[in-house]
């Protein structure tokens, strides 16, 4: 199974959340259902707007660590290059 680095947003140009997971569909569902306390629940961040897949946990974690150092506008640019309307990509995970 692959690992994913992902960005969630509260809405277009809203609050961003960066994470890494082995099971992207399950993790996004947890954010959407507000199952766990924390940043995403507090700030209403539950729209999957960007993700990348990596073959190993080490690679995914390194990418997440690098991106946590990024400025917000770099993350926004990354999202808009692949998802200019900030559409929720979660429904596409089931395909």
HELIX and SHEET records of a PDB file:
HELIX    1   1 UNK A   24  UNK A   32  1                                   9    
HELIX    2   2 UNK A   39  UNK A   43  1                                   5    
HELIX    3   3 UNK A   57  UNK A   68  1                                  12    
HELIX    4   4 UNK A   72  UNK A   82  1                                  11    
HELIX    5   5 UNK A   90  UNK A   94  5                                   5    
SHEET    1   A 3 UNK A  16  UNK A  21  0                                        
SHEET    2   A 3 UNK A   3  UNK A   9 -1                                        
SHEET    3   A 3 UNK A  47  UNK A  54 -1                                        
END                                                                             
